[in-house]
Amino acid sequence: MYRRTHSGKSPDQTDRSLSSNRGSRGKNRAHSAPVKQNRSRKASAEHLSRGTSHGKNTTSSKDNSSRPAAASRPRPKTVSIAKHRRRRLKWHRLFLLLCLAVGMGYGAYWLALFGVPKLALQVRDDARLISSDSTTLPYSKGAYTALSNEIAAYLRAQPATYSVAGVDLKTGAEFSYHAQTEFSAAQTESLPIAMTLYSDIAAGLVKPDAIVRLTAGDEEAGPGYIGGMPVGTAFTVTQLARAAIDQGDVVAQNMLIRYLGRDQIDSFITGMGSGSSLALPYLVSPQDLSMSLSYLYTMDLAHSKAVAPLMQDLMDAPHEGRISKGFPVNTRIAHIDGDWPKEFHDAAIIWSVGNPVTLAICSDGASVTQASAVEAHVAALVAAFEQSGYVPSK
């Protein structure tokens, strides 16, 4: 038995109908194929003629049939992202090169203006240092050692005892002969006392017009005029310092010691690095005096207005025929001296033609005439040295 389909036909009838449909569709397809081909050829011909009429290049009919016709208007030109980045990188590089060129130009200008002269000076100094093994530099430690030897050779031939100390205030080089030998301080004791006073004035601890009155305990036999004044006479501290420096007034020294305090003065002396003090028996060495004057030189540089009166007192102090005699006339000299029986001392800051120096000379066992002559000769040796920074050849 055959099973009926939903259409009511048997399977054989259904198969026959399907085959007949397929055959009819095949016939229709075969019949329509030439029509479609003719239409395609006609469209290609029309497209080809349209392209030729507009002056554009055309492709084969096969290619034209496989892709749509191009738009009639041209596409706008666009810049790709990669090309934009390359262009921006190019400008960045140009900017960096410009900055580098400006920086190198400025560096070359600075080098030509400052660097080259400084380099030339450094090369010159290095060349001098390289050759210093065979040649002593002017105003150097080696040069001052030669000066010390010359001073020592002269002083060894003298009958009395002499000691010398000095320092170049610009280079710090020292020269000396038995510089640590101690002598009676005498009037040179006024120097650290006056320096302590003016240090307090510069610090604002003491006023220059501060008053000190003479008491009976201040009186002492010795040089100066203040001891002859009535008890209770008032003096300013700067007047007392001037009397102590210029005249070696021992009463003025005592009044300043009482006003400032012995411990404070000793503390100031110790702070300078000096080994002297106000304790009995009041000893001092040329090295102590040279050190005190070096410290005073720095005080004057740091507090020139406050220290100016003290420097003027030292320059006004009488010093003819001693250290000043060995230097040219009109040489600026600030000095202090001290005389004791058979002991004579002179110490000074000298602004010579070369570098400023300190010079301290102490003696024992000589007369005032002999000591003055030796002091003048040693000063002349130092003055000759300061002319060039070398010991003059004989």
Secondary structure, DSSP 8 states (H G I E B T S, - for coil): -----TTS--HHHHHHHHHHHHHHHHHHHHHHHHHHHHHHHHHHHHHHHHHHHTT-----HHHHHHS----SS-------HHHHHHHHHHHHHHHHHHHHHHHHHHHHHHIIIIIHHHHHHHHHHHHHHHGGGTS--TTSHHHHHHHHHHHHHHHHTSSSEEEEEEEETTT--EEEESTT--EE-GGGGHHHHHHHHHHHHHHTSS-TT-EEE--GGG--SSSSSGGGS-TT-EEEHHHHHHHHHHH--HHHHHHHHHHH-HHHHHHHHHHHT----SSTT-EE-HHHHHHHHHHHHHHHHHSHHHHHHHHHHHHHS--TTTGGGGS-TT-EEEEEEEEETTEEEEEEEEE-SSS-EEEEEEEES--HHHHHHHHHHHHHHHHHHHHHTS----
